[in-house]
Amino acid sequence: MEAIRPHIDAYVLELVRSRPFGAGDFFETRQGACRLMPPVTRTLAETAPQWAAAIGPVAEGIARMPLTERGVSPQAAPTPLTEANRSAGCAKVRTRPPRATAPALKVPAACHECGVILSDPNRKYCDDCLPEIREEQGTSFAVTGPTTLAARRAAGTDPAHGGNAGKSRGHRNAKHHAAVVAWEHEEIEKPKPEQFTRIFCPCCKAFP
């Protein structure tokens, strides 16, 4: 990073000079930390290949230093980042076969509200933003929810009644009814009412 910091600083200064920023481009956490929001973060992420190309010669130069100190030709070191040895017409320098396709970049999960990186990829909001989001959703449902449900009931599209929900409920009730009928027809000794009362209601005077 430090090897190409002047290039990155120049890019940031040019970005600040040429691009207008608004309040929606930033977010301040409760701890006072200021974070960037999309689309600024998207713009910065798209420059990653540019910095990878700039840092490649530096990284490979550092990797060749031990070989030079030992008297080994620097051409013996592989150059997977810049392909310098390959472009110079040298012998085979790759330590592994080239990949057919570039590996997919895995973007870390981030809070949809403030952009902070999340440790759990299944979450959408961080611990700071989640209470506010839940409160907003609850308020929104309290205002529009009853009206929407009433309209869907009138149209016969209530998600809790009829349709797939009704079919599922009907299948479940039919299964329970069949189980009860099968149990009643089983030839086993079933507990009598007085046994149930004596076991679960020992204080009943009718069954001391």
Summary of the structure (lengths in Angstrom):
residues: 208
radius of gyration: 34.3
end to end distance: 86.4
largest distance: 104.4
contacts: 380
relative contact order: 0.05
helix: 53%
strand: 4%
